[in-house]
Amino acid sequence: MYYIAPSILSADFSRLAEAVALAEKGQADMVHIDVMDGHFVPNITFGHQLVAALREKTRLPLNVHLMVDNPAKMIPLFLEAGADWLSFHLEASRHAHKDLATIKEAGRKAGLALNPATPAELLSEVLEDLDFVVIMTVNPGWGGQKFIPATGKKIQRLSRLIADRGLPTLIAVDGGVKLDNLASLFELGMNIAICGSSVYGAGDPVETIKKMKAVAAEFNQKYGRKK
């Protein structure tokens, strides 16, 4: 399946509930929330309290991406707050399998994220345990960056690895995803388009999401499968 996930990292932080409402109006599939701790990445963004507050404001699934050191300490907080999809960085986890099990035991979607320079092949031993993978196509920490072209090959390699094993694992792409490269990224193997500045920096975010949804709908019609 193919999904559109607006990222509120690029929204007005004083109007985040409104940003989520815009995602709903555009019929987005989920809302992406980047959690940054100022250690794993230089920026500081949202905490579990915000996720809990947004959980009360929307029925959309909340896709929470932990860009934090020692995610094992953070995972229970965000599960309790209401994260539906929860990912953390392979580079930050000492016991990735255990951390993934914590998420899955709570009945949520479990994912691992990879920085641009981290090879997709490092997921080999836990790929069967993943509901999704977040491929960072910019260096994490800030919104509005340009897509790193070399990461396209990594998306392709991971897509082939998943297909060769016959797994349902989805690939999310985070960084520089825009309407004009959306179709090409779906062709490479992306399933979940995480769109920040291309949505919330647009003149009409709702219309932009609807256009992205139309592209996703075409791919769902051609290639989609029920999970």
N, C-alpha and C positions, 0 to 999 in steps of 0.2 A: 504494500500500500504506500501511498504518497501523501505526505502531510505538510501543512504550513503552520509554523510555530513562531509567531511574533515574539521578539525578545524585548522585555521592558527595560533592559539596560540602556537602551537608546531613547527611552521615553522621558518626559518631564517628571523628575523624581517627586515633585510636589503634587502630581496628579496621577499617581499610579493606578488608582481605582478606575479613573477615566480611561487610562491606556488599556486596561483590561476590557473595559466596556467597548472600546473601539475594536478590539480583537473579536469580541463576540458579534458585533454588528457586521464585521467583515466575514463572519462564519469561519474563523480560524479553527484549526483542529485542537490546538492546545496553546498555552502561554509558557514561554521559556523565561526562567528566572536564574540569572547568574549570581552566585554567592561568592564573594571575594573577601579574603581575610587580611590583606595587606602583607602577607608573608609569602604564600605560594605565588601570588601575583602582587604587583605593587599597589593596586587599587583596593579600596574598601567599598563594598556595596550594601547588600541586604542581609538580614538575619532571619531566623526562623519565625520571629514575631510577625514580620511582614508576610511571610507565606501563610501563616495562620489567619491573618487579617484578610488577605486576598481570597483564601479558601471560602470565607463567608460571603464573598461578593460575586463569585462566579461558579458556574457549573463546568466550565472548561477544565480539562485536565491541566495540572500544574507540573511542568517539566523543570525540575530543579537541578542545576549544574553546580556542583561544589568545586570551586577552585580554591581549595584550602589545604593547609598542612594537616596531617593526621586526621583524615576524614572519619575514621572510626568513632571519634568523639562527637562528631557533628551529625552523623547519619541518624541516630535515634531522635534527635531534636527535630529534624526536618520530616521524619516519618510521622511523628506526633503532630506536627504542624499541618500535615495534610498533603505533602508532596505525593503525586500520583506516579510520576516517573522521577527517578533519582539517580544521578550519575556522579562519579568522582574520578579523579585523575589517577591513572595507573602509576604515574611518576611520584605520587604523594602517599600511596598506600603501602604499608609494610606487609599486609596480609589481605590481598585483594579478594581472594576466594572467600574468606571469612566475612569481609565487608559486604560482598555481593549477597551472601547467604542471609545476612541480617535484613537486607532490603526485600529479598524474595520471600522470606519467612513472614514478612508483614503484608504480603499479598500485593506488593507494588512492582512496577517495572524497574529492573536494575540495569544500569549501564556503566561503562567505563569511557573516560575521555582521554584522548591522546593529543599532546602538543605537536606542532608541525614537524619537529625533528625526530619524534619518536616513531620508530617503525611499526607498521600495523602488525607485523609478524609476531611481535611480543605478546599479542593477545591469544596466541595459539593454544595455550594451556587452559584458558578460561572461556574460550569462545562459546562453548556449549552452555555456559552459565549466564550468558548475556542476552537480555532482551533487545538491547540497542548499544551502539557505539557512537560516541560523539567525536568526530574528526575535526580538530581545530585547524582552520585554514588561514588563521592569522595568529600571531603570538598573543596569548591570552592576557587580559588585563584592562583593555579599553575597547569601546565600541567604535564603529566608523572606520576601521582599518581596511586596507585593500587586500583582496584575495591573493594568497601566495600560489602562483601557478603550479609549482612542483607538487603541491598537495593533491592535485587532480589524479596523478598516477597512484597515490596512496589509496584514494577512494576506490579506484579501479581494482587494485590488488586485493583490498579487503573484500570487495564485492565478490570477486572470483573465489576467494578463500571460503566465504560464507556459502556460496553456491556449490562449491565442490563438496562441502560437508552436508549439504542439504538442510541447512539451518534456517529458521525463520528470523534470525537476527536482523534488525533494522540499522541503517546507517544514517546518522544525523550529521549535518555539516553546519559548522558554526564559524562565521567570519566572511564578510564580503559577499554574502548571498543576495542577489538582486533579481529583479524581474528579467533583466536582459541576459542573465546567465543561468536562470532557473532550469530551463529545459535541458541545457547541456550538462548540468550537474545531475539531474535525474538520469540522464543517459549514462553517466559515469557510474551510477550505482547509489546515489543519494536517495533516501526515502523520506527523511524529515528535513525540511528547509527551515533553518533557524535564521530569521530575518530581523535585524535590529534597525539600523539607521535607514535602510531602504524602505522600511514601513513608517517608522515614527519620525523620520526626517522628510517624508513625502508631504506634498501639499494636502493630499487627501488620503490618510492612512487606510480608511475603510475601503475606498475604491482600489487602492493598491493591493490590499489583502484579497479582495474579490478577484482581481486579475491573476494573482498568484494561485488562488484556488482553482481558477479555470484551467491553468496549465497543469496543476496537479490532477484535476479531474480527467484531463485527456490521457495522462499516463495511467491513472487508475483504470480507465476504460480499456486501454491497450494491454497493460501488463499486470494490473493489480490482482491480488489474491486475498482471500479472506483469512484472517488470523484466528 
